[in-house]
């Protein structure tokens, strides 16, 4: 009976996907649209949260597949990298750093930072990079909302670091400015993940292949 149920699992018609905020905003809608074209019988359920939470959902079997940024923290999670990404430093248009190419890293210490919450992949990369360069940054603001961060930066309340995909439109509209810190680039990878012991249906394998 169990073997029969496993073989017919795809017929249940549900796949549960979790995605980080950047991927959920900019990549996942396209992936789901492509997937539905080849698997119209499958109902796709989606959760969007930060990368740490998505990994927790994988481990607790609340989702089948996750799409995350940054580092996988559990040996029970299998990961397949599928795209590179970069975080960018942003400030208000009237900020002294605006469009500057070689800001010394020590000048960041005196700046108020507006950052994503702890647990987000971008925050993890930023914190580890600052620690490597001997800086201890305590944010003036923390937010799960990228839009709130961009607006605060636009109002010159502080500087921030966010995924390029999430701020590209604001940069193109010249609502905020980008700047570069000498010798530092915040690069990371996007990965599709699943529990290493989880049975993957054919449709789940197809979704992973589509992302890769």
Residue, then its C-alpha position, 0 to 999 in steps of 0.5 A: x500500500x505504501x509503495x502504491x501511494x508513493x507511486x501515485x503521489x504526483x496524482x495528489x497534485x500539490x507541490x510546496x515551494x518556499x522562497x527567500x524574499x529576493x527570489x520570491x519577488x523576482x524569480x519565483x513567479x517566472x519559475x512557477x509560470x513555466x512549471x504550470x505550463x508543463x504540469x497544469x495538474x499540479x497545484x503550487x503552494x508558496x511561502x516567502x520568508x527569509x532564507x533561515x526560515x525557509x531552511x527551517x521549513x525544509x527540515x520540518x517538512x512544511x515545504x518540499x523545495x526551497x529557493x534561498x540565498x547564501x549559506x546552507x546551515x544543515x548537513x540534512x539539506x541538499x543544495x544545488x546552486x543555480x545563479x549568482x547574485x550581488x548585494x549593493x551599498x545604497x544611500x540617499x542622493x544627497x549623501x556624501x557617499x553618493x556615487x563614490x567609487x572608493x569609500x574606505x571601509x572604516x568610514x562606514x563605522x560612523x554611519x547609521x545603517x538600515x538593515x534587513x533583519x537577522x536571519x536574512x541571507x543578505x544580513x548574514x553576508x554583510x555582518x560576516x564581511x564587516x567582522x572580517x574587516x574589524x567593524x562592529x555595525x549595530x543597525x539604527x533600523x532593522x526591517x523585514x520590508x525592503x520597501x521600508x528600507x529603501x524609503x528610509x535611505x531615500x529620506x537620508x536616515x541612513x545607508x544600507x546594503x540590499x540585493x541589486x535585484x530588489x533596488x534596481x528599479x529605485x536606482x534606475x529611477x534615481x530615487x537613491x544612489x549606489x556607492x562602492x566600498x574599496x576592496x569589498x564586494x558582497x557576492x553570493x549564490x542562489x540555491x535550490x534546496x530539499x531535505x536529503x532524505x525526502x522522497x522527491x516526486x517526478x514533478x518536484x524533480x522537474x521543478x528543481x531542474x527548471x530552476x537549475 
